[in-house]
Amino acid sequence: MHKSNYVVYDCETGGLEETENPITQFACQVLDFKTLKVVDQWETFVKPYEGLKITQKSLDKTMVSMSDVNSGITVKQFAETFSQFFKMHNASGNSSERGRLVPIGHNVGFDNGFLSFALNLHKLNLYSFIYEEAIDTMKLSKAVWCLTGDEKINLNACCEYAGIKLTDAHGAMNDVEATSELFRYFVKKMRSGKGSAATTEIKQRDKGAEFFEFKCAK
């Protein structure tokens, strides 16, 4: 896993239920595991499939038109291209465990439900391409900023907290680019200590009230 690259992805959908509403648009970026630079990306619209319903509300929210959707690829083509693209970016090694990509998304469980359903239609398992344990920037946002639960934690709000510009929210690639930037923001915070704890002996500290005090980022 230490050589596996990251893959940031986002699905625009025809509604909120993967068994009732289809994927309408998909986008992803593969990030180098060390530099976090984009090494490849892919985006596509997906034609309606399995008789699943695309609601007008979802079209209005995601800025996707039926003309866009109908210009896309079939779900069979999507599954085949998805498989080829993700396999192409598997890390080399003797273990299939090492080969899978590390998934990243904002509320990524939502996207995984839709991807699993679409890929299963063509006997493909999402988790043969990515690790099941995803990095969710929504959860990172809650942890880093010590949110109380009353604040908005959608991608747009979290980008505002981090000072990241997000344009045309809910376009799949725009959301992916913003999520990639948000992930880099969190990694920069985590790497700011230059990894000293991983390479040098951790100094012994007195355990008292201060030892257990955590300070939230503003």
Sequence and secondary structure as in RCSB ss.txt:
>XXXX:A:sequence
MHKSNYVVYDCETGGLEETENPITQFACQVLDFKTLKVVDQWETFVKPYEGLKITQKSLDKTMVSMSDVNSGITV
KQFAETFSQFFKMHNASGNSSERGRLVPIGHNVGFDNGFLSFALNLHKLNLYSFIYEEAIDTMKLSKAVWCLTGD
EKINLNACCEYAGIKLTDAHGAMNDVEATSELFRYFVKKMRSGKGSAATTEIKQRDKGAEFFEFKCAK
>XXXX:A:secstr
 TT  EEEEEEEESSS TTTS EEEEEEEEE TTT  EEEEEEEEB   TT    HHHHHHHT  HHHHHTSB H
HHHHHHHHHHHHHT   SS HHHHSBEEEETTHHHHHHHHHHHHHTTT  GGGTB SS EEHHHHHHHHTT  SS
S  SHHHHHHHHT    STT HHHHHHHHHHHHHHHHHHHHTTTTHHHHS       STGGG      
